[in-house]
Amino acid sequence: TVTAAPGKGEVRFTPTEFRQLTVRDPKLWWPNGYGDPALHDLKIELAANGQPSDTRALRFGIREVSYDLSLFDHVGQLRRVN
């Protein structure tokens, strides 16, 4: 349960405050041709004074993006960093 201050139109949720937002071992979403496009379902329900106010359901994907970078270290050796 979260209480929004009067006049505030936004509430932010973080995994630090709400552990249930942490996704353990998620199935990753892959672009077309690279693997299964795994999607997850999320349903958000809002209530005002104990009565349903609004509901939103959506599907989303979780991606991992990485980048390989080649760098020279302090002795001139080429190193790859991910």
C-alpha positions as CSV (number, residue, x, y, z in Angstrom):
1,T,0.0,0.0,0.0
2,V,1.3,3.4,-1.0
3,T,-0.3,6.7,-0.1
4,A,0.0,9.6,-2.5
5,A,0.2,13.1,-1.1
6,P,-2.8,15.4,-2.0
7,G,-2.2,17.1,-5.3
8,K,0.6,14.7,-6.3
9,G,0.1,12.9,-9.6
10,E,3.1,10.6,-9.4
11,V,4.4,7.9,-7.1
12,R,7.7,6.2,-7.8
13,F,8.5,2.6,-6.8
14,T,12.0,1.3,-6.4
15,P,13.2,-2.3,-5.8
16,T,15.0,-1.0,-2.7
17,E,11.7,0.0,-1.1
18,F,9.6,-2.8,-2.6
19,R,11.4,-6.1,-2.9
20,Q,8.6,-7.6,-5.0
21,L,9.8,-5.4,-7.9
22,T,13.1,-7.4,-8.1
23,V,12.9,-10.0,-10.9
24,R,15.1,-13.0,-10.3
25,D,16.4,-14.9,-13.3
26,P,14.1,-13.1,-15.8
27,K,13.5,-14.6,-19.2
28,L,15.1,-12.1,-21.5
29,W,13.4,-10.5,-24.5
30,W,15.3,-11.1,-27.7
31,P,14.9,-9.1,-30.9
32,N,13.4,-10.8,-34.0
33,G,15.6,-13.6,-35.2
34,Y,17.8,-13.8,-32.1
35,G,15.6,-15.9,-29.8
36,D,12.3,-16.0,-28.0
37,P,10.6,-12.6,-27.3
38,A,9.8,-13.4,-23.7
39,L,7.2,-11.0,-22.3
40,H,6.1,-10.5,-18.7
41,D,2.7,-9.3,-17.5
42,L,2.2,-6.5,-15.0
43,K,-1.1,-5.4,-13.5
44,I,-1.4,-2.2,-11.5
45,E,-4.6,-1.4,-9.5
46,L,-5.3,1.9,-7.8
47,A,-7.8,2.6,-5.1
48,A,-9.1,5.8,-3.5
49,N,-10.7,5.6,-0.1
50,G,-10.8,1.8,-0.4
51,Q,-12.7,1.8,-3.7
52,P,-11.2,0.8,-7.0
53,S,-10.1,3.9,-8.9
54,D,-8.0,2.7,-11.9
55,T,-6.4,-0.5,-13.4
56,R,-3.7,-0.9,-15.9
57,A,-2.4,-4.1,-17.4
58,L,0.6,-4.3,-19.7
59,R,3.2,-6.6,-21.1
60,F,6.9,-5.8,-21.1
61,G,10.2,-7.3,-22.0
62,I,13.5,-7.3,-20.1
63,R,16.7,-6.9,-22.2
64,E,20.3,-7.0,-21.3
65,V,22.5,-4.7,-23.3
66,S,26.3,-4.9,-23.2
67,Y,29.1,-3.3,-25.2
68,D,32.7,-4.6,-25.7
69,L,35.4,-2.0,-25.6
70,S,39.1,-2.5,-26.4
71,L,41.4,-0.5,-24.2
72,F,45.2,-0.3,-23.6
73,D,46.2,-0.7,-19.9
74,H,49.0,1.3,-18.2
75,V,51.7,-1.0,-19.7
76,G,50.3,-0.9,-23.3
77,Q,48.6,-4.3,-23.3
78,L,45.3,-4.4,-25.2
79,R,42.4,-5.4,-22.9
80,R,38.7,-6.0,-23.7
81,V,36.2,-4.7,-21.3
82,N,32.5,-5.6,-21.3
